[in-house]
């Protein structure tokens, strides 16, 4: 249970699992630095995409994310699996991750 928000972490999203783990378990302290580094890379990539919608995401205590808009509204995102759902609720419209403008913008950033 998370001591800050009293939420049970019942399921670990596949993006937070070890690359060679088939059990789906995350053991506290094991490969912590590598998991944190991978998590920060995912946050950076998400922020590149979310910037097109004027949103940003940040890590919260290594277990959840905080999604924020420029007006100061925020949401707790439990894992990346529900990120797009929360983005759509925050901006109030459906989004398409395969949108041509989004893809071309991301390609131009990568050079």
NORJO-V193069 format. One record per backbone hydrogen bond with DSSP energy under -1.0 kcal/mol. CO is the residue of the C=O (numbers start at 1). NH is the residue of the N-H. E is the energy in kcal/mol with one decimal. If there is no record, write none. Layout:
BEGIN
co=CO nh=NH e=E
co=CO nh=NH e=E
END
This chain:
BEGIN
co=2 nh=6 e=-1.7
co=7 nh=2 e=-2.9
co=8 nh=10 e=-1.1
co=13 nh=16 e=-2.0
co=18 nh=21 e=-1.3
co=27 nh=30 e=-1.6
co=29 nh=32 e=-1.0
co=31 nh=35 e=-2.6
co=32 nh=36 e=-2.6
co=33 nh=37 e=-2.3
co=34 nh=38 e=-2.5
co=35 nh=39 e=-2.3
co=36 nh=40 e=-2.2
co=37 nh=41 e=-1.8
co=38 nh=42 e=-2.0
co=39 nh=43 e=-2.2
co=40 nh=44 e=-2.3
co=41 nh=45 e=-2.3
co=42 nh=46 e=-2.6
co=43 nh=47 e=-2.4
co=44 nh=48 e=-1.6
co=45 nh=49 e=-1.6
co=46 nh=50 e=-3.3
co=47 nh=51 e=-1.6
co=49 nh=52 e=-1.3
co=50 nh=53 e=-1.6
co=50 nh=55 e=-2.3
co=51 nh=54 e=-1.3
co=56 nh=68 e=-3.1
co=58 nh=66 e=-2.7
co=60 nh=63 e=-1.6
co=60 nh=64 e=-1.7
co=64 nh=60 e=-2.9
co=65 nh=77 e=-3.0
co=66 nh=58 e=-1.9
co=67 nh=75 e=-2.1
co=68 nh=56 e=-2.1
co=69 nh=72 e=-1.7
co=73 nh=69 e=-2.2
co=75 nh=67 e=-2.7
co=77 nh=65 e=-2.7
co=79 nh=82 e=-1.4
co=82 nh=86 e=-2.1
co=83 nh=87 e=-2.5
co=84 nh=88 e=-2.5
co=85 nh=89 e=-1.9
co=86 nh=90 e=-2.2
co=87 nh=91 e=-2.5
co=88 nh=92 e=-1.6
co=96 nh=99 e=-2.0
co=99 nh=103 e=-2.5
co=100 nh=104 e=-2.8
co=101 nh=105 e=-2.4
co=102 nh=106 e=-2.3
co=103 nh=107 e=-2.3
co=104 nh=108 e=-2.2
co=105 nh=109 e=-1.7
co=106 nh=110 e=-1.5
END
